[in-house]
Amino acid sequence: MVNIVAQVKTFECTYGVSLRRVLLKNHIDLYNSGLKVINRGIGTCGNCAVEVEGDSEATWRDKTHSFHSPTRNWRSSCQTQVLGSVWITEFDGF
């Protein structure tokens, strides 16, 4: 089991699971306004972007999004596998 810290909450999950699924299961709201309706979790929109500190690798989809930068640890939560304990920051306005 690994730990995830997000919005002052700490919870456990198993290695390799989808970060998006774990966050939504633990009531971490990833989407703003109407974006909940159009989200499908397939890595095309970038609306579930979060900053990840800890064990996470950027996927090729993350690297093609406009929010990607080598100096920021931003990931699409729908495309991120939990590879170890991570600390998550969710942003308003994506």
Phi, psi and omega in degrees: 000145178237160181257143173236133175244123180210132179050048177063017175248145174237131178215162182255153172209172179272154179300135173090359181282164178289127179300318179304312181298318180295316180296314180295320179299329181260022172063036171265112184282115183267341191243147179256141176046235186284357183294340177299327184288320186268351184287135177236353177072036182246009173081020183258339188256329181081007182286346178259022182296136177222159173269131184242124173248126181126209186278096179205141177244140175288132177274170179298327178293319177300319183292340179267348180285153180295337180279352184286139175206141179298341182265355179242148179260046181273138182224153167280117184297332180289340181253002185260127172266140177281114184253001180171186181295134182224156175243128188245137171240123179259142184251149171273144171094003176286000000 
